[in-house]
Amino acid sequence: MDLEMHRPRSDKGFFENLRPIAIPFEENILQTLKAGDLISLTGSLYTGRDQTHRRLVALLDQGKKLPVDLRGQLLYYVGPSPAREGQVIGAAGPTTSYRMDAYTPRLLELGLKGTLGKGSRSMPVRQAMKKLGAVYLATVGGAGALLSKSIVKSELVAFEDAGPEALFLFEVVNFPAVVINDLEGNDYYEMVRAESLGVQYEKTI
């Protein structure tokens, strides 16, 4: 579903009138985020795609310590392209989130409080988020070059041999996102679908 086609809370576009949110998330901030909220993220977040997720879960299976503490953190599903001269990072658009669904509940159990990508999440992930108090955010697909302008610092943290799928720490300023799944179990995609069909929205979890 194209987020840019549905803006029930703003008529000025996805990148304007965003609510500023600091990351890592401050205590009690998540409960104020509601499905459909347009927000602007500033602070630090970790990144990871398929390779990073497989390796993190493999470490857990082996009883080993992870290279980062995920408690309270936001994890962005991205595999950035190499930076050109004078740039912090290359294009850094979101990866389709369902590719990480098999691993996400395990990471949520460690205290991860938010994930960021594009597209919907599976029902087991949504149930885990509601149970463990985490949110899912989405950002604009196909706008990797534009999104990279909000990334002011990039640091390699682990799994260097994975290339762009390695684990990075990004510092971001005014990074745009929309809340898809909130703590109450609401799903913005389902809300938009109900609105388009002219029916009342009902939560599925």
Order of alpha helices (4+ residues) and beta strands (2+ residues): beta-beta-alpha-beta-alpha-beta-alpha-beta-alpha-beta-beta-alpha
